[in-house]
Amino acid sequence: MATASVTPMIIAPPLSLRSKLPVGHSAPRSTAPPARRANAVSLRSRCIPGHTRFLRWNENAKPPGLIAARSAGTDGGPTKALAFPSVVAILHLAVSLGTILAADKLLKQAFVAAAIKFPSALFGMFCVFSVLTVLDFAAPSAAMGLVGFFEPATLFIQRWLPLFYVPSLVVLPLAVRDVPAASGLKIFFILAAGWLASLSVAGQTAITVRKIVKTEMIPAEPMAKPSPFSNAELWTWTAVFVSTFVLAFMNPTALGTSARTCLPFLLAATVLGYMVGSGLPSNVKKVFHPIICCAFAADVAALAYGYFSKCGTDAVLGYYLTKASSNPGAGDILMGFLGSVIISFAFSMFKQRKLVRRHAAEIFSSVIIATTFSLYSTAIVGRLIGLEPTLTISILPRCITVALALSIVSLFEGANSSLTAAVVVLTGLVGANFVQAVMDKLRLDDPIARGIATASSAHGLGTAALSAKEPEALPFCAIAYALTGIFGSLLCSVPAVRQSLLFIVG
């Protein structure tokens, strides 16, 4: 099958009209000038090795036979990718991604052995960022070469990021089984009201600081967009699902244990749900978000297998997320990537280092205030409305990305980590669906404030939804998304802070 030529596409934020406006005023959306777009393409071509063409995209093409790889909550048009990447490109991806995964595993083992109560992946992120910073000072070409080498891995993580959040929603029926209905309503109230409050605090803080410092916006470093899903991928995963489902039905322990035997078809169902959900029309996504579609597909597969095998749905959901490294399920495989997500923050922050320095006052003040407010307001409201202390502790990091939220609650005894992950994902879904309309009502018109407020209140899912329609806010979303999790982890690593939160919770 012949493959069409693929040209790189860069998301160039339309800042030319906004850069000279007073803070708090918006301008009509516009595309970047041809010269700037050409410069951006040139910059990307120097950073990404030539053999990673399968990870690039075409801005205008809409080829047949491809499902748009829209990240959860996005509306962006489909982009073009080679259906069958070269062997060299696959090896490049395997080596770069494998290196990050191996580093995450080694750090985790070392921290456990040393009894260090600090997120190991966060330490890894700091190490990578420090190395890149030193190399950029001593040998800039080496720093960019290192970024280019890990580009396939970071794009892979970005492409499949929503999948790593899904396991908590898939097993939600098990996680909330012992939660009283009244407590569930209280948690939902804190989730919804807390998201709105965090959004307002972060946005208003950014607006206030922007008015004080009056830093003019400049074009940000262009950010990559993942390649789309092809029909080949769709049919491959369909074949995996059907064949392994039949195998598990015929022999429930064909791969040694029930969890391992169920792993392939449950993983395939999760992936297929995400692929189908990502290709849904934007108006359908507002109701049936790709993350919901993804979790629904996995639950339906578990229900079907539980019915036909007579083992029951609850047992199959238990196989989905075993939390045992010696007997992993599909959910364990997906959540195993969460540490690599944190380490990959180093590359996105390094690419936007100039933007961070230029707008440090707005970014850091908003993130610090919003994160502190989120943690303590959750504890206070939970105490006021009479939510059980263990449940309140479990939802403290509601506005922090799942990978770091789980690390944070592990610092507290008695927390329900499954509930934590589910609440974090649900917070992101609320933000993804309502963030633009609410910010318009709150008159948060400045793109910096919009980006920071979205990421600080709804992490990655809110970021994906906003950046699809407002690409100029994407760099600020990405920075705030990472920094919110980082600062929240650092804050909760301080014993005095943990004790104060426990005192408030009761």
Buried (B, 14 or more C-beta within 10 A) or exposed (E): EEEEEBBBBBBBBBBBEBEEBEBEEBBEEEEBEEEBBEBBBEBBBEBBBEBBBBBBBBBEBEBEEBBBBBBBBBBBEBBBBBBEBEEEBBEBBEEBBEBBBEBBBEBBEEBEEEEEEBBBBBBBBBBBBEBBBEBBEEEEEBBBBBBBBBBBBBBBBBBBBBBBBBBBBBBBEBBBEEBEEEBEEBBEEBBBEBBBBBBBBBBBBBBBBBEEEEBEBEBBBBBBBBBBBBEEBBEEBBEBBEEBBEBBBEEBEBBEBBBBBBBBBBBBBBBBBBBBBBBBEEEEBBEEBBBBBBBBBBBEBBBBBBEEBEBBBEBBBBBBBBBEEEBBBBBBBBBBBBBBBBBBBBBBBBBBBEBBEBBEBBBBBBBBBBBBBBBBBBBBBBBEBEBBBBBBBBBBBBBBBBBBBBBBBBBBEEBBBBBBBBBBBBBBBBBBBBBBEBBEEBEBBBBBBBBBBBBBBBBBBBBBBBBBEBBBBBBBBBBBBBBBBBBBBBBBBEEEBBEBBBEBBE
